[in-house]
Amino acid sequence: MEDRIRNINLYDYYYLLLTDKQQTYFEEYYFNNLSLQEISELYSVSRNAIYKTIKDVCLKLEEYENNLKLYEKGQKLKKIIDEVDDEELKGRLSDIL
C-alpha cells in the first residue's frame, strides 16, 4: 500500500515527463482502479505490455525523484510551513506548494 501511495505522489510531481500512453495506463491502473486485463482490453494491447509500461513508469518516477528530489523537498517544506505561526504567511506559502 505504501508503494502505491508513493507512486501516486511521485506521479503528481513528474507526470508531465511521461508520454501520453504512459500517463493513460498509469491513471487507469492507479486512479481508476482498472485491472491490467481491463486496461489491455480497453486499449487493445496485451496485458504484458500494460504491465511492463506501468512497471517502467514506476521505475522512471523513482529515477526522477532520485535525481530531482522534488517530492522530498515538498515534504520538507510542508513540515516547515506547519510550524509557521503567522496564518497569512502560512496560507500564502501553502498556495505555492
N, C-alpha and C positions, 0 to 999 in steps of 0.2 A: 504494500500500500504506500509506503514511503517513497519508493521508486516512482510510482505513478504520480504522486503529488509533485515530486521533484521534476519529473519530465514535463508536467503541465506548467510549472512555474518557469522552467527554463524556456519552454516554448513561448511563453508570454514575452520574454525578453528578445528572443532570437528568431522568431518565425519568419521575419522578412528576409532572412538569409537563406531560406529554404525555397525549393522550387514549388510551383503551384501544385503539382502532383503530390509532393511530399507533405505539403500543408493539408491537402484534402484528405489523404489517407490517415494522417495523424489525427486530424479533427474528427473524422468518422470513428476512429477507434477510441480515442481518449475522451472526446466531448459528447459524441452521440452514442457511445457505448455499443457500437456495432461489433459483431464478431469478425474475425478475419474472413470467414466464409461469406458472411453477408456483404462485406466490402468487395470481395472478389466477384461476387455475383452482380453487385450493383455497377461495377466498372468493367466487367468482362475481362478480368485479369486473374491469373492463377493465385490461389491462396498463398502459395510460397512467395510469389512476387510481392504481395502485400506485406507478408511477414518480414521479408528482407528489407523492404523500404522503410517500414516502421522501426525496425531494429537499427538501420543505418541512420535514420533521423535522430534517434535517441543517442547514438554514439556521436553524431555531429553536434548535438546540443551540448553534450558533456565537453566536447573538444572546444567549442566556442566559449563555454564558461571557464574552462581551464586556462584559456588564453586571455580572455577579456575581463572575467570576474565581475560582470555587471550585476548578476543576481546576488552574489556575496556582498558587494558594495551596497546594493539596495537594502539588503537585510541589516547591515550595519547602520546605514542612515536611518532606517525605521526605528531602530533602538535608540539612537541619539535623539531623534525627534520626539519619541515618547518621554524623554527626560526633560524636554524643554517646558518651562513653566508658563511662558508667555503664550496664551491661547491664540492670539492673532498670528504671531510668528509661526507657531506650531501648524496652524491651518495653511498658511502660505507655503511652508516647507512641504507639507503633505501633498498639496496640489502639484508640486513639481514632480514628486515621485509618481 
